[in-house]
C-alpha cells in the first residue's frame, strides 16, 4: 500500500494566501459596485483609519473607489481616484494566473522580478512622489474646515 503525503509546505501556503488575497482584492470592489446602487460611493465617509484621524488621505486612499469605477467602465474617474487602480486589477489577475501555474507545475516563475530590490525601491519612490503630489492638490483644493469634516474631529 502506498501512502500519499497531503501536507502543504509553507511556500505553497503563501501561494494559496496570495491567490485568496488577489481574489478578495478583485471581488470586494465588485460587490460594492452591485450593492451601491444609490451612488453613495462619492459622498460616504472613508473607512481609512489614517483619513478618519487626520482628514488627509493615506497613500492607498481611493484604490477601492478606483476599482469600482473601473468596473463601471469609467476609466477617467477610476484614474482620478487613484492612478494605480487599474494596475491593481491587472496585477491581481497576473498574480492569480502565475501562482496557480506555480502550484500546478511545482515550479517558480518570476522570482527574479518579484524579489528585485531595485524594482521595490523604484515602486516605493514612485508611491512617495505620487502621494506628495496628491497631498499638495488635496490641500490646495480643500479648506481646513472641509479637511476636518472628513475626519472624526468634525
HUQUI-V481587 format. One record per run of one state. SS is the DSSP state (@ for helix, = for strand, . for the rest). FROM is the first residue (numbers start at 1). TO is the last residue. If there is no record, write none. Layout:
SS|FROM|TO, SS|FROM|TO
This chain:
.|1|9, @|10|35, .|36|39, @|40|42, .|43|48, @|49|54, .|55|62, @|63|72, .|73|74, @|75|81, .|82|84, @|85|105, .|106|110, @|111|114, .|115|116, @|117|141, .|142|143, @|144|149, .|150|154
